[in-house]
């Protein structure tokens, strides 16, 4: 009887551990539906890959990376100023290449300064309008949700499993061990109940 009582928590721990190992395995396996007569079994990830892809795509587009938010981050006074400086530098270099050598340096400099002045007056407005037009165009042409969805659906299931396991390996191991610990505690409770309320 004592050996049986001792074995109870150990067997319960083993059952708890194995149950969690199998449950985690069933997240990924079997890859294809297995017909068991009355019902079929397929891993959660392979079975729900399309739904998971759709949900993640929607989450990324709506909460994590919308094109409007991306353009808001880009369309700032600092970036507009940096772009104006860059465009001004390119224009001056091109102007120097395009003007014939017979044009006096003072005239060339005067034209360059005039262009830079016009650029500085108009560039911020032009860049802002270009950003807004670009944002509108890209919002119509690019569907982030669809891109993410297609990428996830295109993942090979083995590759996807490997990626998920590499990120969550310590948590998955903890869940497996926790199953054993909880099983052991349940086994101890069963022993306590048997000792407190012995069967006659």
C-alpha positions in Angstrom: 0.0 0.0 0.0 2.9 2.4 0.9 4.5 1.7 -2.5 1.2 2.4 -4.2 0.8 5.7 -2.4 4.4 6.6 -3.2 3.9 5.8 -6.9 0.7 7.9 -7.2 2.4 11.4 -7.2 5.2 10.1 -9.5 2.7 8.6 -12.0 0.6 11.8 -11.8 3.7 13.9 -12.5 4.6 11.7 -15.5 1.0 11.9 -16.9 1.0 15.7 -16.4 4.3 16.1 -18.1 3.5 13.8 -21.1 0.0 15.4 -21.5 1.6 18.9 -21.9 4.4 17.6 -24.2 1.7 16.0 -26.4 -0.5 19.2 -26.2 2.5 21.3 -27.4 3.3 18.8 -30.1 -0.3 19.0 -31.3 0.2 22.7 -32.0 2.4 21.8 -34.9 1.7 18.2 -35.7 0.3 16.4 -37.7 0.9 18.7 -40.7 -1.9 17.0 -42.8 -5.3 15.9 -41.4 -5.2 12.3 -40.0 -8.6 10.6 -40.3 -9.4 8.7 -37.1 -12.8 7.4 -38.2 -15.3 9.6 -36.4 -13.1 12.7 -36.5 -9.8 13.9 -38.0 -6.8 15.4 -36.2 -4.5 18.1 -37.5 -2.1 20.4 -35.7 -3.5 23.8 -34.7 -0.8 25.8 -36.7 -1.2 23.9 -40.0 -5.0 23.9 -39.7 -5.3 27.6 -38.9 -2.4 29.0 -40.9 -4.6 31.0 -43.2 -6.7 32.4 -40.3 -3.5 33.2 -38.2 -2.0 34.9 -41.3 -5.1 37.0 -41.8 -5.3 38.0 -38.1 -1.6 38.9 -38.0 -1.8 40.9 -41.3 -4.8 42.9 -39.9 -3.0 43.5 -36.6 0.2 44.7 -38.4 -1.7 47.1 -40.7 -4.1 48.5 -38.1 -2.0 48.6 -35.0 1.7 48.3 -35.8 2.6 49.7 -39.2 0.0 51.8 -41.1 1.3 53.7 -44.2 -0.3 56.9 -42.8 1.7 56.6 -39.6 4.8 55.8 -41.6 4.4 59.0 -43.7 3.6 61.0 -40.6 6.9 59.9 -39.2 8.7 60.8 -42.4 6.9 64.1 -43.2 8.5 66.2 -40.4 10.2 69.7 -40.6 13.6 68.1 -39.9 13.3 65.6 -42.8 11.9 68.3 -45.2 14.9 70.5 -44.3 17.3 67.7 -44.9 15.7 66.9 -48.2 15.8 70.6 -49.2 19.6 70.7 -48.4 20.2 67.6 -50.4 18.2 68.8 -53.4 20.0 72.2 -53.2 23.4 70.6 -53.2 22.5 68.4 -56.2 21.1 71.4 -58.2 24.3 73.4 -57.5 26.5 70.6 -58.7 24.3 70.0 -61.8 24.2 73.7 -62.6 28.0 73.9 -62.4 28.2 71.0 -64.9 25.5 72.4 -67.3 26.6 76.0 -67.5 29.3 76.6 -70.1 32.7 77.5 -68.9 32.5 80.9 -70.6 29.8 82.0 -68.1 31.6 84.1 -65.5 31.9 82.6 -62.0 29.9 85.6 -60.5 27.0 85.0 -62.8 27.1 81.2 -62.2 27.1 81.9 -58.4 24.3 84.4 -58.8 22.1 81.9 -60.7 23.0 79.2 -58.1 22.0 81.4 -55.2 18.8 82.5 -56.9 17.9 78.8 -57.5 18.7 77.9 -53.9 16.5 80.8 -52.7 13.6 79.7 -54.9 14.1 76.1 -53.7 14.1 77.1 -50.0 10.9 79.1 -50.5 9.1 76.3 -52.4 10.7 73.1 -51.4 9.0 72.5 -48.0 5.6 73.0 -49.7 6.6 70.8 -52.7 7.9 68.0 -50.4 4.8 68.2 -48.2 2.5 67.9 -51.3 4.7 65.1 -52.7 4.5 63.2 -49.4 0.7 63.6 -49.2 0.3 62.4 -52.8 2.7 59.6 -52.2 0.8 58.5 -49.1 -2.5 58.6 -50.9 -1.1 56.7 -53.9 0.6 54.0 -51.8 -2.4 53.5 -49.6 -4.4 52.7 -52.7 -1.7 50.5 -54.3 -0.1 48.8 -51.3 -2.0 46.5 -48.9 0.2 45.8 -45.9 -2.3 43.3 -44.5 -2.2 41.3 -47.8 1.6 41.4 -47.9 1.9 40.0 -44.4 -0.8 37.5 -45.0 0.9 36.2 -48.1 4.3 36.0 -46.4 2.9 33.9 -43.5 0.9 31.7 -45.8 4.0 31.2 -48.0 6.0 30.0 -45.0 6.9 26.3 -45.0 5.3 24.7 -41.9 8.5 23.1 -40.7 10.3 26.5 -41.1 7.4 28.2 -39.2 7.5 25.6 -36.4 11.3 26.0 -36.1 10.9 29.8 -35.9 8.2 29.7 -33.3 10.1 27.1 -31.2 13.3 29.2 -31.4 11.5 32.2 -30.0 9.4 30.3 -27.4 11.6 27.3 -26.5 12.1 28.3 -22.8 8.4 29.0 -22.4 7.4 25.7 -24.0 9.8 23.8 -21.8 8.4 25.6 -18.7 4.8 24.5 -19.7 6.0 20.9 -20.1 7.7 20.9 -16.7 4.8 22.7 -15.1 2.5 19.9 -16.3 4.8 17.5 -14.4 4.8 19.7 -11.2 1.0 20.1 -11.3 0.6 16.4 -11.8 2.9 15.7 -8.8 0.8 18.1 -6.6 -2.4 16.4 -7.7 -0.9 13.0 -6.9 0.0 14.3 -3.4 -3.5 15.5 -2.9 -4.9 12.1 -3.9 -2.5 10.5 -1.4 -3.7 12.9 1.3 -7.4 12.1 0.5 -6.7 8.4 0.6 -4.9 8.8 4.0 -7.6 11.0 5.4 -10.5 9.0 4.1 -9.3 5.5 3.9 -11.5 3.0 2.0 -12.9 0.4 4.3 
